[in-house]
Amino acid sequence: MKEELSILVQAQYPLIYLLTPEEERAEQAIAKIAAEKTQHQRVFVWTVTQGIVEYGQARQQTQHNTISPQAAIQWAIQQRDPGIFIFKDLHEFISSAEVKRWLRDAIASFKGTEKIVVLMSPVQEVPIELEKEVVVLDFPLPTMQELNQVLSKQSEKVRNPRISTEIREKLLKAALGLTRDEAEKVYRKAAVKAGRLTESEVEIILSEKKQLIRRNGILEYIEEDETIDAIGGLEELKHWLRQRSNAFTERAREYGLPQPKGMLILGVPGCGKSLIAKTTSRLWGLPILRLDMGRVYDGSMVGRSEANLRNALKTAESISPAILFIDELDKSFAGGTGSADSDGGTSSRIFGSFLTWMQEKTSPVFVMATANRIERLPGEFLRKGRFDEIFFVDLPVPEERQEIFRIHLSKRRSEIERFDLAQLANMSDGFSGAEIEQAIVAAMYEAFAQDREFTQLDIIAALKATLPLSRTMTEQVTALRNWARERARPAASSTAEYQRLES
């Protein structure tokens, strides 16, 4: 993006809107571009508190009164020499008719003069009158190389022993998505807290990322204590995930592997789809963010929902590599392609924006989505290239149910030899993993109320008292299985899948 900014300056684009919270880094980049030009351009910076000041000069050296944006733009127009005029936070004033008119006059007068206005702000506010004239750019956050300079500087201050390449990469990746100032602060915080900078301090750096998510409001930072071994069955899906546990490392890039895009997990409710997504975070060592589509939609202002989605995706990209988790995708985008009558087309625009982002994103954000009702999901999501793989999670077979009982009983009791897991697995035919867990909980409540230890018979009684979803929604489960048989990859092992076909 810095290269794009340089090209636009050299091509004499008169109005550039630079989106960034890092004013100092952006100013330095612009000053460097101006200095490298054959015909040297002076750089001026405007703020509402100081007026126009030449970059690198003190305020006292200016003799003009340019506090108001109108006066500042007029002053820029009157300058004869080439120059770049940076206006900070002009978005607060740009809705004014007078300011818009002065900007349009500046654009007209700058033709052929090598004079450029750069609007620098963390907020994008472009009036319709300027849409045809302005180029909007996102100034990138610090790269690994820039963060490496920050880390090296801080490491020298704490007299850190030599940091190995592997540990350095972990410390740098943990800070990706932070501004340079944020990275400096969090490295200082880690050094003050531990007196050093090693792999152990990665958690301190990641805590700063959690603050970013909390400030966003639409994304939720998920912390999951369970590992992928806490999921019974689904061996094919777990094998696929384990194979890609190092897919976002530099070693994978050097090997020539592309970064994984994402996966869609279809299946019967309660069969572990969401838990798979959450435990992948620990398996891969990446932060996982839940995108709450309910918070994205905002009817208070036209375009606000689209802006919410853009900001959420931008935040996810800023802390990448990361996992973006969308639970029940079928509900989030149901009717997305035909929402003009119900919500003025907002859902359709949100759906289109998300599809475009998925197709064109280059940042290492892995999208993990789950869905229960395939008929509600727009067909565009299922096209090849959106996801690396589509997995189908079916109801567990007896061996898988036995493993699920073992996992949930082991969580609650250290000794489980007194339970006949094979009998429990046979008694729970048609039950999902979530329903099995709830049967155990119900058995425990029954025994607790009678002030005794729960037994095999308590669990059997709870199973008999439960009508599983597979029986109350037989048609839906059958339809989902029929669709997935030819279009999705089974999440279970081939042996388990064969048992399902036999049954």
DOVO-969621 format. One line per 3 residues: number of its first residue (from 0); their letters; for each residue x negated, y negated, z negated of C-alpha. Coordinates in steps of 0.25 Angstrom, whole numbers. Each point is the difference from the previous one (the first is absolute). Example, Ala and Ser with C-alpha at 12.3 -4.5 7.8 and 13.67 -1.06 7.14 Angstrom:
DOVO-969621
0) as) -49,18,-31 ~ -6,-14,2
***
This chain:
DOVO-969621
0) mke) 0,0,0 ~ -12,-9,-2 ~ -4,2,14
3) els) 14,-3,5 ~ -1,-13,-8 ~ -13,-4,6
6) ilv) 6,3,14 ~ 12,-9,-3 ~ -9,-11,-4
9) qaq) -9,1,12 ~ 12,1,9 ~ 5,-13,-6
12) ypl) 13,4,-6 ~ 5,-13,-6 ~ 9,7,-12
15) iyl) -4,12,-8 ~ 7,5,-12 ~ -9,8,-9
18) ltp) 6,9,-10 ~ -9,2,-12 ~ -1,-2,-15
21) eee) -15,-1,1 ~ -2,-15,3 ~ -15,0,-2
24) rae) -3,12,8 ~ 8,-5,12 ~ -6,-14,-1
27) qai) -14,7,1 ~ 4,8,12 ~ 6,-12,7
30) aki) -13,-8,-3 ~ -9,11,5 ~ 9,1,13
33) aae) -1,-15,2 ~ -15,0,-3 ~ -3,11,11
36) ktq) 7,-8,11 ~ -9,-6,11 ~ 7,-14,-3
39) hqr) 0,-1,-15 ~ 13,-2,-6 ~ 2,-7,-14
42) vfv) 10,6,-10 ~ 9,-8,-8 ~ 9,5,-11
45) wtv) 13,-6,-5 ~ 7,3,-13 ~ 12,-8,-6
48) tqg) -9,-4,-12 ~ -13,-4,7 ~ 5,-4,14
51) ive) -10,2,11 ~ -14,4,-4 ~ -11,4,10
54) ygq) -4,15,-4 ~ -12,0,-9 ~ 1,-15,-4
57) arq) 5,-6,-13 ~ 14,-8,0 ~ -7,-13,-4
60) qtq) -7,-1,14 ~ 14,-1,7 ~ 5,-14,2
63) hnt) 14,3,6 ~ 13,2,-7 ~ 6,13,5
66) isp) 7,7,-12 ~ 13,1,8 ~ 1,10,11
69) qaa) 5,-10,10 ~ -12,-9,-2 ~ -10,12,0
72) iqw) 6,5,14 ~ 0,-15,5 ~ -15,-1,-4
75) aiq) -4,13,7 ~ 7,-5,13 ~ -8,-13,-1
78) qrd) -14,8,-1 ~ -7,0,13 ~ -11,10,-3
81) pgi) 3,15,1 ~ 5,6,-14 ~ 7,11,-7
84) fif) 10,-6,-10 ~ 5,10,-11 ~ 13,-3,-7
87) kdl) 2,8,-13 ~ 14,3,-4 ~ 7,-9,10
90) hef) 11,10,-1 ~ 6,-8,-11 ~ 2,-12,9
93) iss) 1,7,14 ~ 15,0,0 ~ 0,-16,0
96) aev) 5,-5,13 ~ -12,-11,-1 ~ -10,11,-2
99) krw) 5,9,11 ~ 0,-12,10 ~ -15,-4,-4
102) lrd) -4,14,2 ~ 6,1,14 ~ -6,-14,3
105) aia) -14,6,-5 ~ 1,12,9 ~ 3,-9,12
108) sfk) -11,-9,-2 ~ -10,11,-3 ~ 0,6,14
111) gte) -14,0,6 ~ -6,-7,-13 ~ -5,13,-8
114) kiv) 8,-5,-12 ~ 7,11,-7 ~ 10,0,-12
117) vlm) -1,12,-9 ~ 12,2,-10 ~ -6,8,-11
120) spv) 11,6,-10 ~ 3,13,-7 ~ 15,-2,4
123) qev) 5,0,15 ~ 9,-11,3 ~ 1,-3,15
126) pie) 11,-10,4 ~ 7,4,13 ~ -5,-13,6
129) lek) -14,6,-1 ~ 2,14,3 ~ -5,-1,15
132) evv) -12,-8,-4 ~ -6,7,-12 ~ -8,13,-1
135) vld) 2,8,-13 ~ -12,8,-6 ~ -2,8,-12
138) fpl) -14,-3,-6 ~ -5,14,-4 ~ -4,3,-14
141) ptm) -15,3,-3 ~ -6,12,7 ~ -8,11,-6
144) qel) -12,-7,4 ~ 4,-13,-7 ~ 4,7,-12
147) nqv) -13,7,0 ~ -7,-13,-2 ~ 9,-4,-12
150) lsk) -3,14,-6 ~ -15,-1,2 ~ 0,-14,-6
153) qse) 8,4,-12 ~ -8,13,-2 ~ -13,-8,0
156) kvr) 6,-9,-11 ~ 3,12,-9 ~ -14,7,3
159) npr) 8,12,5 ~ -8,12,4 ~ -1,3,14
162) ist) 14,3,5 ~ 1,13,9 ~ 6,-1,14
165) eir) 12,8,-4 ~ 3,-8,-13 ~ -2,-13,7
168) ekl) 11,4,11 ~ 10,4,-11 ~ -2,-14,-7
171) lka) 1,-7,13 ~ 13,8,5 ~ 6,-3,-14
174) alg) -2,-15,2 ~ 5,0,15 ~ 13,-8,1
177) ltr) -5,-10,-11 ~ -5,-14,4 ~ -15,-4,-2
180) dea) 4,-7,-13 ~ 8,11,-5 ~ -11,10,3
183) ekv) -10,-8,-7 ~ 9,-2,-12 ~ 3,15,-1
186) yrk) -14,4,2 ~ -4,-9,-12 ~ 11,5,-8
189) aav) -5,14,2 ~ -14,-4,-3 ~ 5,-7,-13
192) kag) 8,12,-4 ~ -10,11,3 ~ -13,-8,1
195) rlt) -2,7,13 ~ 6,3,14 ~ 1,15,3
198) ese) 11,9,5 ~ 7,0,-14 ~ 3,-15,2
201) vei) 9,3,13 ~ 12,1,-9 ~ -2,-14,-5
204) ils) -1,-5,14 ~ 13,8,4 ~ 7,-7,-12
207) ekk) -2,-13,8 ~ 7,6,12 ~ 12,3,-9
210) qli) 2,-14,-3 ~ 1,-3,15 ~ 11,10,1
213) rrn) 8,-6,-12 ~ -1,-14,6 ~ 5,5,13
216) gil) 14,5,-6 ~ 4,9,11 ~ -11,10,-1
219) eyi) -1,9,-13 ~ -14,6,-4 ~ 3,14,-4
222) eed) -9,8,-10 ~ 2,15,0 ~ -6,9,-10
225) eti) 3,13,7 ~ -9,7,10 ~ 4,7,13
228) dai) -2,13,-8 ~ 13,-4,-8 ~ 8,3,13
231) ggl) 5,15,2 ~ -1,5,14 ~ -2,-9,12
234) eel) -13,6,3 ~ -1,-5,15 ~ 3,-14,-4
237) khw) -10,0,-11 ~ -11,6,9 ~ 3,-11,10
240) lrq) -2,-11,-11 ~ -12,7,-6 ~ -7,0,14
243) rsn) 2,-15,1 ~ -5,-4,-14 ~ -12,-6,5
246) aft) 6,-6,13 ~ -2,-14,-4 ~ -15,0,-3
249) era) -11,-5,8 ~ -5,14,2 ~ 13,3,8
252) rey) -1,-12,8 ~ -15,4,4 ~ 5,14,3
255) glp) 10,-7,10 ~ 13,3,-7 ~ 11,-10,2
258) qpk) 7,-5,-13 ~ 13,8,-3 ~ 13,-8,3
261) gml) 10,6,-9 ~ 10,12,-2 ~ 15,2,-1
264) ilg) 5,10,-10 ~ 14,5,3 ~ 7,10,-9
267) vpg) 11,4,-10 ~ 1,-10,-12 ~ -7,4,-12
270) cgk) -11,9,7 ~ -12,-9,-4 ~ -1,-10,12
273) sli) -2,-12,-9 ~ -9,7,-9 ~ -9,5,11
276) akt) -1,-15,5 ~ -4,-4,-14 ~ -10,10,-3
279) tsr) -7,-2,13 ~ -5,-13,-6 ~ -8,8,-10
282) lwg) -5,10,10 ~ -5,-11,9 ~ -4,-10,-10
285) lpi) 8,-11,6 ~ 10,-10,-6 ~ 14,3,3
288) lrl) 10,-11,2 ~ 15,2,1 ~ 8,-9,10
291) dmg) 13,-3,-6 ~ 9,-3,13 ~ 11,-5,-10
294) rvy) -9,-12,-4 ~ -4,-3,14 ~ 14,-4,4
297) dgs) 3,-14,-4 ~ 13,-7,6 ~ -3,-13,-7
300) mvg) -8,-6,12 ~ -1,4,15 ~ -13,7,3
303) rse) -3,2,-15 ~ 2,15,1 ~ -10,1,12
306) anl) -10,-9,-8 ~ 1,9,-12 ~ -3,13,8
309) rna) -12,-8,7 ~ -5,-4,-14 ~ 1,14,-5
312) lkt) -7,7,11 ~ -11,-11,0 ~ -2,3,-15
315) aes) -1,15,3 ~ -10,-3,10 ~ -8,-9,-9
318) isp) -2,11,-10 ~ -2,11,10 ~ -4,11,1
321) ail) 13,3,-7 ~ 12,9,1 ~ 13,-7,3
324) fid) 12,8,-5 ~ 14,-2,5 ~ 10,10,-7
327) eld) 13,4,7 ~ -4,-7,13 ~ 14,4,6
330) ksf) 7,-9,-10 ~ -10,-12,2 ~ 2,0,15
333) agg) 13,6,2 ~ 7,-8,11 ~ -12,-8,3
336) tgs) 2,0,15 ~ 14,-5,-1 ~ 2,-10,-11
339) ads) 4,-12,8 ~ 15,1,-5 ~ -3,3,-15
342) dgg) -12,-9,-3 ~ -2,-9,12 ~ -11,9,5
345) tss) -9,-1,-12 ~ -2,15,-2 ~ -3,2,15
348) rif) -11,-11,-1 ~ -6,6,-12 ~ 1,14,6
351) gsf) -7,-5,13 ~ -11,-8,-8 ~ -3,13,-8
354) ltw) -1,9,12 ~ -9,-10,7 ~ -9,-1,-12
357) mqe) -1,15,-1 ~ -4,1,15 ~ -10,-11,0
360) kts) -6,0,-14 ~ -15,2,0 ~ -2,-1,-15
363) pvf) -1,13,-8 ~ 14,0,-6 ~ 6,14,0
366) vma) 15,0,0 ~ 6,11,-8 ~ 15,1,3
369) tan) 11,9,-5 ~ 14,3,5 ~ 12,9,-3
372) rie) 10,-3,11 ~ -7,1,14 ~ 13,-4,7
375) rlp) -1,-14,-6 ~ -14,-2,4 ~ -2,-9,13
378) gef) -6,9,11 ~ -11,-10,2 ~ -7,4,-13
381) lrk) -1,15,5 ~ -8,-4,12 ~ -14,6,1
384) grf) -10,-10,-4 ~ 8,-6,-12 ~ -4,11,-9
387) dei) -12,9,0 ~ 9,12,-4 ~ 15,2,-4
390) ffv) 1,11,-11 ~ 13,7,-4 ~ 2,4,-15
393) dlp) 10,11,-1 ~ 6,6,-13 ~ -11,9,-7
396) vpe) 0,15,2 ~ -1,10,-12 ~ -16,-1,-1
399) erq) 1,-15,1 ~ 11,-1,-10 ~ -8,9,-10
402) eif) -12,-10,2 ~ 9,-11,-3 ~ 5,6,-13
405) rih) -14,3,-4 ~ -4,-15,2 ~ 12,-5,-8
408) lsk) -1,9,-11 ~ -15,-2,-2 ~ 3,-15,-1
411) rrs) 9,3,-12 ~ -6,12,-7 ~ -14,6,-1
414) eie) 4,14,0 ~ 10,4,11 ~ -3,15,0
417) rfd) 14,2,-7 ~ 7,-4,13 ~ 3,9,12
420) laq) -3,-9,11 ~ 3,10,11 ~ 14,1,-6
423) lan) 2,-15,-1 ~ -4,-1,14 ~ 10,10,5
426) msd) 11,-7,-8 ~ -3,-14,6 ~ 3,4,14
429) gfs) 3,-13,8 ~ -5,-9,-11 ~ -10,-12,3
432) gae) -12,-3,-9 ~ 7,-11,-7 ~ 12,8,-3
435) ieq) -9,11,-6 ~ -6,-10,-9 ~ 13,-6,-4
438) aiv) 5,15,-4 ~ -12,1,-9 ~ 3,-13,-6
441) aam) 14,4,-2 ~ -4,13,-7 ~ -9,-8,-9
444) yea) 11,-9,-4 ~ 9,11,-3 ~ -10,7,-9
447) faq) -5,-13,-7 ~ 15,-3,-4 ~ 0,14,-7
450) dre) -14,-3,-6 ~ -7,12,7 ~ -10,3,11
453) ftq) 6,1,14 ~ 0,13,7 ~ 1,7,13
456) ldi) 15,2,-2 ~ 2,-15,-3 ~ -7,-3,14
459) iaa) 9,11,7 ~ 12,-6,-6 ~ -4,-14,4
462) lka) -2,5,15 ~ 14,7,0 ~ 6,-13,-5
465) tlp) -6,-8,12 ~ 5,-1,14 ~ -12,-3,8
468) lsr) 1,-11,11 ~ -3,11,11 ~ 14,6,-3
471) tmt) 8,-14,-2 ~ -7,-5,13 ~ -2,13,8
474) eqv) 4,-7,14 ~ -10,-11,-2 ~ -12,9,-4
477) tal) 3,9,11 ~ 0,-11,10 ~ -13,-5,-5
480) rnw) -6,14,1 ~ 5,1,14 ~ -6,-13,4
483) are) -13,2,-7 ~ -2,14,6 ~ -5,-5,14
486) rar) -4,-15,-4 ~ -8,1,-13 ~ -11,8,-6
489) paa) 3,9,-12 ~ -6,-5,-13 ~ 0,14,-6
492) sst) -10,11,3 ~ 3,9,12 ~ 4,11,-9
495) aey) 10,-8,-8 ~ 6,-5,13 ~ 1,14,5
498) qrl) 8,4,-12 ~ 9,-12,2 ~ 3,5,14
501) es) 2,14,-4 ~ 10,-5,-11
***
